[in-house]
């Protein structure tokens, strides 16, 4: 790759080859800028400053090669910032109710069988090589049989693609559906990874509201108003993250009928599948696969309490073959050729995990979640500025409404969470992160004592910042 006398690239198409060659030289990666120091005599340096790449001879000259970084807020991103704002002088232990990772608390552990299954496959020395890009055949077969138990038809191994967690399954779904001017309907509140993946694929996201007073049901009138000729899919998260809702069979059927009417797919995010402990049982969206094509996304992460293993699946629950035509299947397979899936020995353990995990393990997990969700709701009811519109029915988190008018020096949910972290060493997720301003998401997948202590500190914080507290001080 050459620069002209002004330091501009003469052949921008060779930029990729240059960067790869430059890997032999020194790489400097400060917080937001990437500096590649070249070994070539003419081009000394290429630096990425936000949206432009600069080529250097004797000066920096912008070239026409723009890389735009999505500005979407992410859960891990905002939680990382909150953690960095903790007061080191505060002697309270840090309690995080912000991340949906139950393994942070000792009451949530997977079974010995699950761990032994992985050890067994690792020690066999049979699974140290690459797996097929779409996953091991025995793993795909096991997942198809596991999911088929709750469906009125049978899935086949060909319907199943193994992913690195449910997050990669989301990325695959959006990438496969991406086309010029495409839009996808996503719930608000929801899971911000959808927006982030869509931003990288130039797919428009359109938000439909969930109705808190109706158990966070989908506002189907709003869905009907949002759909146009470029809409390709609607995302349904059930059991719900971040709301803790579990949809009834009747409501899911209405969603399927709406999708059928508009000839769009349903992306069924069921990463919390079967984690239902309230009145409504979990009903997989795939039950309606004969009515409308469903792309089912799931993983071992939550039900088996192994989120760090990154074992997920992307499944075409489409018995009529509306989506599963030859062109789409070939596209899927080619896309998986560029994806890196889970470790082969983890995949190999899946058949035994799915077949042999005892029901008592699942029952115990649901019992703990039911107990901690009850504690969460009860403690929130003691805090005047917080309101929980619906008791959780499933999953591991609940949305709580924040009334900032009752607090004298809190401007919004972001301000609330940052000051709470600094003063009380308690981490909650600002509602704006998942699409609702002046709400907070509280994760109740914690041990009961930690949950109670954290919410007691939230209560104390709210009392200190309430208008009534100021009046009391003035009177004294």
C-alpha positions, 0 to 999 in steps of 0.5 A: 500500500502506497501513499502519495506526496500528500500522505494520502492512500493511493490504493484504499482497497489494499488497506486490509492487506497493509493492516495484516502485514503491520501486525508484524510490527508494533500495535498500540491500542489506547482506550478508543484509538488504534495505532498500527506502527508499520515497518514499511518505509513510506507509510509510517503509521495508520491511526483510527481516530473515532470515524476516520483512518489517518495515514502518516508520512510527515503529517496526518491526512484524513482518508475516505475510509470511515468506521462508525462505532454504534453509540448504543448503551449496553448492560455490561458497559453501563455496569462497568462504569457503575463499578468504577464509580464505587467509593473505595472509602466505603466499607460496605461490601459491594452487592450487585443486583445489576447483572443476570449472572446467578453464579455470583452467588453460592446458592446458584450452582449447577449439578455435579452431573453437568460438570462431570459431563464436561470433564468426561468429554475433556478427558476422553481426548476425543474432542480436542479438534474442530467441530463442524461449524454448525455444531457436532451432530450428536449435540444438534440431535440432543437439542432437537430432541430436548426442544421437541418434547414441548412441541406438537411436531418433531424437530430434526438435527438439521433444524439446530445450529450451535452458537457461542451462547444466546448472544451469538444466536441473536447476532446470527438471526439479525445478520441472516435477516439483514437486507437493504431497508429491513427493520425488526420489531423489538420490545421496549423494555428489552435486551439492548444486544438486539439494537447493537447487533442491528446497528452493525448490520444497518438494520432499523430497530422499531420499538413496540411497548410492553404494557406493565399493567397487563403483565408486560404483554405486547401492545399488539395495536402498536405492532400493527401500526409499526409494521411495513413492507420492510419489516422482516421479524418481531422479537419476543422474549419469554420468559421476559428479560428485563421484566420477569413476565411469562406469557400465556398460551393465549397471548403467544397465539395472538402474537403468532396470528399478528406475525402471520397476518403481516408475513413476518418471522418471530424471533423467540428469545427463550434463553430463560426457557422453563424458568417460570415459577408463577401462575403461568407455565412456560410455553415455547413460541415454537408451539405456533411454528405451523402458523408462522416461522419461528427462529428459536434462540436459547442456551444452557446458560440460565436453566443449567446455571453455566452462563460462562460456558457459552453454549447456545442454539439457533433453531428453525422451528418451521415445520412447513418450511416457509423460512427453511427453503434451500436458499436460506439454509445455504445462507445460514450454513455459509454464515456459520462458516465464519462464526466461532462456536463453543469449545468442542468438548463443551458441545460433546457434553450436551447430550448427557446434560440434556438427557440425564439432569434430574428434575429435582435440580430444576425444581430447586432452582425454581424454588430459590428464584420464587423465594428471592422474587418474593423477597424482592417485591416485599422489600421494594414495597417498603420503599415509597419512591419505588413501585413494582407494577407486576410480581415476577412470574419467571426469569431472574429480574424485575422492572421497578418504576422510580418516582424521582419527584419524591427525591430531592436531588435525584434527576433520573434513573441514571443519576439514581444508580450512580449515586446509589453505587457511590454511597451504598455500594449497591449496583442496580441497572438504570432502566434507560439501558433497557429502554425505560427512563426512570425505571430500574432493573433489579436482579433477584438471582441472589442469595436471600441475605445479600438481596435483603441487605442490598434492598435495605441499603436502597431504602436507606439511600432513598430515605436520605434523599427524600424531601421528607428527610430534608423537612425532618432535618429542618425541624430538628 
